[in-house]
Amino acid sequence: MAYSVLVVDDEAVIRARLKGYFEKEGYRVVEAADGEQMWYEFNRQHIDLIMLDINLPGIDGLSLTRELRSRSHVGIILVSGRDESIDKIVGLEMGADDYVTKPFELRELLVRVKNLLWRISLVKQAELAVAEELSQPDDVISFEGYQLELNSRKLRHGDALIKLTKAEFELLAAFALHPQQVLSRERLMQQTSHRNLDVNDRTIDVIIRRLRNKLDTELFVTIHGEGYLFAAKVDD
């Protein structure tokens, strides 16, 4: 079965160029000129990967990336006419998997698409392994007034439900399963099913910063040169 790629760009020439090239390579290609059309196509069919232009009319590509990532784990490659490192960093922090600048070589873009789809397939395997570890009989971990429900993937604080992204939940679960232990960034990456195999230490730092904003910041202790320690006392 062919992979489905959604090309989101307000320039019809670019959409036609990408559609023709990737269809010849065996992909099913869907087009959208803006965010509204993107959501229409995305919600009515299965999409494996989105090539998303940053500079779109109306809602820009970075905002769309953030919304997509909050709803889905679809592959996202951002496309921009600006070759500035800050744009790339912001895009990746929003949840994009890759970033290319115009003008781009179609063959290079094809390689990036293939690599991302391959990484996504590995993630699905990792998700099964993570799910197996998290589905042990003791499916609720309590610490410092919080209840982490492993099977349902929920975090509660009293009567309040705290929303976590998939990456945030998996990292918190790794900490809660190994309290009072120093965990290196490399080990923390192994405990998650993050699809980007080329991520650096910044990825873990960003996720932990988000967890500190949602939970008690003192629960996550930075051990310089080694990693992080989860300082919470976990109830037996």
C-alpha positions in Angstrom: 0.0 0.0 0.0 1.4 3.4 -1.0 2.3 6.0 1.6 0.0 9.1 1.6 1.8 12.5 1.5 0.0 15.8 2.0 1.7 18.8 0.3 0.6 22.1 1.8 1.9 25.1 -0.1 0.2 28.3 -1.5 2.2 28.1 -4.7 0.4 25.9 -7.2 3.6 25.4 -9.3 5.4 23.9 -6.3 2.5 21.7 -5.4 2.3 20.4 -9.0 6.0 19.8 -9.1 6.0 17.8 -5.9 2.8 15.9 -6.8 4.2 14.8 -10.1 7.6 13.7 -8.8 6.4 11.8 -5.7 3.5 10.1 -7.6 6.1 8.8 -10.1 8.0 7.4 -7.0 4.9 5.5 -6.0 3.4 7.8 -3.3 -0.2 9.0 -3.1 -0.1 12.8 -3.0 -2.8 15.1 -1.8 -2.6 18.9 -2.2 -3.7 21.8 0.0 -3.1 25.6 -0.5 -3.6 26.7 3.1 -4.4 25.6 6.6 -8.1 25.3 6.1 -7.7 22.9 3.1 -5.0 21.0 5.0 -7.3 20.2 7.9 -10.1 19.2 5.4 -7.8 16.7 3.7 -6.2 15.5 6.9 -9.4 14.8 8.6 -11.1 12.9 5.8 -8.3 10.4 5.0 -5.2 8.7 6.4 -2.0 10.8 5.9 1.4 9.4 6.6 3.5 12.6 6.1 2.9 16.3 5.6 5.2 18.6 3.7 4.2 22.0 5.2 5.3 25.4 3.9 5.9 27.9 6.8 4.8 31.0 4.9 1.1 30.3 4.3 -1.7 32.8 4.0 -3.8 32.9 7.1 -2.5 30.6 9.8 1.3 30.0 9.3 3.0 26.7 9.1 4.6 26.9 12.5 1.2 27.3 14.2 -0.2 24.5 12.1 2.7 22.3 13.1 2.0 22.9 16.8 -1.7 22.1 16.4 -0.9 19.0 14.3 1.5 17.7 16.9 -1.0 18.2 19.7 -3.5 16.0 17.7 -1.4 13.5 15.8 2.0 11.8 15.4 2.0 12.3 11.6 5.3 12.9 10.0 6.0 16.6 9.4 8.6 18.2 7.1 8.7 22.0 7.2 9.6 23.8 4.0 10.8 27.4 4.1 12.3 30.0 1.8 14.3 31.3 4.8 17.6 29.6 5.7 17.8 30.9 9.3 18.8 28.6 12.2 16.2 30.2 14.5 13.4 29.2 12.2 14.7 25.6 12.1 15.0 25.5 15.9 11.5 26.9 16.5 10.0 24.5 13.9 11.6 21.5 15.5 10.5 22.6 18.9 7.0 23.0 17.6 7.1 19.3 16.7 8.3 19.1 13.2 10.5 16.1 12.3 12.6 17.7 9.6 13.2 21.1 7.9 14.2 21.9 4.3 14.8 25.3 2.6 13.8 26.4 -0.9 15.0 25.9 -3.5 15.4 22.2 -2.7 16.6 19.2 -4.8 13.7 16.7 -5.3 16.0 13.8 -4.9 17.2 15.1 -1.5 13.7 15.7 -0.4 12.8 12.1 -1.5 15.6 10.7 0.7 14.4 12.8 3.7 10.8 11.5 3.2 12.0 7.9 3.0 14.2 8.3 6.1 11.3 9.9 8.1 8.8 7.2 7.1 11.4 4.6 8.1 11.9 6.2 11.4 8.1 6.3 12.0 8.0 2.6 11.3 10.7 2.1 14.0 8.7 4.2 16.4 5.7 2.0 16.0 7.9 -0.9 17.1 9.2 1.1 20.0 5.7 2.0 21.0 4.8 -1.6 21.4 7.9 -2.1 23.6 7.1 0.9 25.7 3.4 -0.1 26.0 4.5 -3.5 27.2 6.7 -2.0 30.0 4.0 0.4 31.0 1.2 -2.2 31.2 2.4 -4.0 34.2 -0.2 -4.8 37.0 0.8 -1.7 39.1 -0.5 0.8 36.5 -0.7 3.8 38.9 2.4 5.5 40.3 1.8 8.0 43.1 4.3 10.7 44.0 4.0 14.1 45.8 0.2 14.3 45.3 0.4 13.2 41.7 -1.1 10.0 40.2 0.5 8.8 37.0 -1.8 6.3 35.3 0.4 4.2 33.0 -2.2 2.2 31.1 -4.5 5.1 30.4 -1.6 7.5 29.9 -3.0 10.2 32.2 -1.6 12.4 35.0 -3.8 13.7 37.8 -3.1 16.1 40.6 -6.0 15.8 43.0 -9.1 16.2 40.9 -7.3 18.0 38.1 -6.2 16.2 34.9 -2.9 17.5 33.6 -2.5 17.3 29.8 0.7 15.7 28.6 2.1 15.2 25.1 3.2 11.6 24.3 6.8 12.5 24.7 6.2 14.2 28.0 4.2 11.3 29.3 6.9 8.7 28.3 9.7 10.8 29.9 7.7 11.3 33.1 7.0 7.5 33.2 10.7 6.8 32.8 11.5 9.1 35.8 8.7 7.7 37.9 9.8 4.1 37.3 13.4 5.1 38.3 13.0 7.6 41.2 16.1 9.0 43.0 18.3 7.8 40.2 20.5 9.9 37.9 19.4 9.2 34.3 21.6 10.3 31.4 20.0 12.0 28.4 20.9 8.9 26.3 19.1 6.6 28.7 16.1 8.9 28.8 15.9 8.8 25.0 16.0 5.0 25.1 13.0 5.1 27.5 10.9 7.0 24.9 9.6 6.2 21.4 10.6 9.6 20.0 10.8 9.1 16.2 13.8 11.4 15.5 16.8 9.1 15.9 19.2 12.1 15.2 18.1 14.2 18.1 20.6 15.7 20.4 20.6 16.6 24.1 18.5 19.6 23.4 15.4 17.4 22.8 15.4 16.0 26.3 16.1 19.4 27.8 13.1 20.9 26.0 10.8 18.1 27.1 12.0 18.4 30.7 11.5 22.2 30.6 7.9 21.6 29.6 7.4 19.1 32.4 8.8 21.6 34.9 6.2 24.1 33.7 3.4 21.6 34.2 4.5 19.9 37.5 6.5 21.0 40.5 9.7 22.3 39.0 11.8 20.9 41.9 10.9 17.4 41.0 13.4 17.4 38.1 17.0 18.0 39.3 19.8 18.8 36.8 22.9 16.8 37.6 25.5 18.7 35.6 27.6 16.5 33.3 25.5 13.5 34.0 21.8 14.0 33.3 18.7 14.4 35.5 17.4 13.0 38.7 13.7 12.6 39.7 13.6 13.8 43.2 10.1 12.8 44.1 9.3 10.2 46.7 7.3 7.5 45.0 4.7 5.8 47.1 4.9 2.0 47.4 
